Amino acid sequence: MPSSTPPHYDGLSALYLNCTLKASPETSNTEGLINRCADVMRAGGVRTEVIRPVDWDLAVGVQPDMTEHGATTDDWPELYAKVMTADILVLCGPIWLGDNSSVMKHVIERLYSNSAELNDAGQSAYYGRVGGCLITGNEDGLKHCAMNILYSLQHIGFSIPPQADAGWIGEAGPGPSYLDADSGGPENDFTNRNTTFAAWNLMHLAALLKRAGGIPTYGNQRPEWNAGCRFDAPNPEHRS
């Protein structure tokens, strides 16, 4: 039994980007796992939203608005605005050829395109936000996909709590997907445990960061570094 009353995180919001290759309203196995994770968050008071980037017209490129660089249309600025209003971002997707989907890679590239933007403290604009991931598939590659996503998120400024990923894969070779009747996915205790832990850890860290006002600013402000402050970094001339 739980050792204490569960916390309630009213005021937090989470955005799930389902990087499936399937446009709405086609059934997405990844969304089946997303719903389980989102249910935990909603029970904890968190507002959740699920979006399929494949439904959006996202131009290819690594600039914040690709219409300023030759693209005819680009929905990324609108989707980025949703990312920036969420306290928690969960990137979710299927495994293809042992790797993340092309949509997942596209989304990460577009997140990277805004990584030069700064918050009011001169830190990366993503500082103070929390990231995690969910992976589904019927082939190997779950941990590889999660490592790539979590590395990418922390590299551009998201904070990653412990055990911030969860997933489900079937047996090697052609077989059932997560939502198929004979998959055992929704009943898998290992997956359900990890999904629950990930949901709560994302909420816990997001709440801690919000109460603290974000990441402390000393040592990570780009304008200060550009102005000459080296935050007590060792002088290269003094190295042996």
NORSUL-V985743 format. One record per residue. N is the residue number from 1. SS is DSSP state (H for helix, E for strand, L for the rest). PSI is psi as a letter, one per 40 degrees, with the letter a starting at -180 (* if undefined). D_CENTER is the distance of its C-alpha to the mean C-alpha in whole Angstrom. Layout:
((N:SS:PSI:D_CENTER) (N:SS:PSI:D_CENTER))
This chain:
((1:L:i:30) (2:L:i:27) (3:L:e:29) (4:L:i:28) (5:L:h:27) (6:L:i:24) (7:L:i:22) (8:L:h:22) (9:L:f:19) (10:L:i:20) (11:L:e:19) (12:L:i:15) (13:E:i:13) (14:E:h:10) (15:E:h:8) (16:E:h:7) (17:E:h:8) (18:E:h:10) (19:L:f:11) (20:L:i:14) (21:L:e:17) (22:L:h:19) (23:L:i:20) (24:L:i:20) (25:L:f:22) (26:L:i:22) (27:L:h:21) (28:L:h:18) (29:H:d:18) (30:H:d:14) (31:H:d:14) (32:H:d:17) (33:H:d:14) (34:H:d:12) (35:H:d:15) (36:H:d:16) (37:H:d:13) (38:H:d:13) (39:H:d:17) (40:H:d:17) (41:H:d:15) (42:H:d:17) (43:H:d:20) (44:L:e:19) (45:L:e:19) (46:L:h:16) (47:E:h:16) (48:E:i:13) (49:E:h:13) (50:E:h:12) (51:E:i:12) (52:L:h:13) (53:H:d:13) (54:H:d:16) (55:H:e:18) (56:L:i:18) (57:L:g:20) (58:L:h:18) (59:L:i:20) (60:L:h:19) (61:L:i:19) (62:L:f:18) (63:L:i:19) (64:L:d:18) (65:L:h:21) (66:H:e:22) (67:H:e:25) (68:H:e:26) (69:H:f:26) (70:L:e:28) (71:L:i:26) (72:L:d:28) (73:L:i:25) (74:L:h:21) (75:L:e:19) (76:H:d:16) (77:H:d:17) (78:H:d:17) (79:H:d:14) (80:H:d:13) (81:H:d:15) (82:H:d:13) (83:H:d:10) (84:H:e:12) (85:H:e:14) (86:L:i:11) (87:L:d:11) (88:E:h:7) (89:E:h:4) (90:E:h:3) (91:E:h:4) (92:E:i:7) (93:E:i:11) (94:E:i:14) (95:E:h:16) (96:E:h:19) (97:L:f:21) (98:L:e:19) (99:E:i:16) (100:E:i:13) (101:L:i:14) (102:H:d:16) (103:H:d:13) (104:H:d:10) (105:H:d:12) (106:H:d:13) (107:H:d:10) (108:H:d:9) (109:H:d:13) (110:H:d:13) (111:H:d:10) (112:H:d:12) (113:H:d:15) (114:L:e:15) (115:L:e:14) (116:L:e:18) (117:L:i:18) (118:E:i:19) (119:L:a:19) (120:L:e:22) (121:L:e:23) (122:L:e:22) (123:L:i:19) (124:E:i:16) (125:L:e:15) (126:L:e:11) (127:L:i:13) (128:L:e:13) (129:L:i:10) (130:E:i:8) (131:E:i:4) (132:E:a:4) (133:E:i:5) (134:E:h:9) (135:E:h:11) (136:E:i:15) (137:E:i:18) (138:L:f:22) (139:L:i:22) (140:L:i:21) (141:L:e:18) (142:H:d:15) (143:H:d:15) (144:H:d:15) (145:H:d:12) (146:H:d:10) (147:H:d:12) (148:H:d:11) (149:H:d:7) (150:H:d:7) (151:H:d:10) (152:H:d:9) (153:H:d:7) (154:H:d:10) (155:H:d:12) (156:H:e:11) (157:L:e:11) (158:L:i:8) (159:E:h:10) (160:L:h:9) (161:L:i:11) (162:L:i:14) (163:L:f:13) (164:L:e:9) (165:E:i:9) (166:E:i:12) (167:E:i:14) (168:E:h:17) (169:E:i:19) (170:L:a:23) (171:L:i:26) (172:L:i:26) (173:L:i:28) (174:L:h:28) (175:L:a:27) (176:L:i:26) (177:L:i:22) (178:L:d:20) (179:L:e:22) (180:L:i:25) (181:L:d:28) (182:L:e:29) (183:L:d:26) (184:L:e:26) (185:L:d:22) (186:L:d:22) (187:L:e:24) (188:L:h:23) (189:H:d:23) (190:H:d:21) (191:H:d:18) (192:H:d:19) (193:H:d:19) (194:H:d:16) (195:H:d:14) (196:H:d:16) (197:H:d:15) (198:H:d:12) (199:H:d:12) (200:H:d:15) (201:H:d:13) (202:H:d:10) (203:H:d:13) (204:H:d:15) (205:H:d:14) (206:H:d:13) (207:H:d:16) (208:H:d:18) (209:H:d:16) (210:H:d:17) (211:H:d:21) (212:H:e:21) (213:L:f:20) (214:L:a:17) (215:L:h:18) (216:L:i:22) (217:L:d:23) (218:L:h:25) (219:L:e:25) (220:L:f:22) (221:L:h:23) (222:H:d:24) (223:H:d:27) (224:H:d:28) (225:H:d:28) (226:H:d:29) (227:L:e:32) (228:L:e:33) (229:L:h:32) (230:L:e:31) (231:L:f:30) (232:L:f:32) (233:L:i:31) (234:L:h:34) (235:L:h:36) (236:H:d:36) (237:H:e:40) (238:H:e:40) (239:L:i:39) (240:L:*:41))
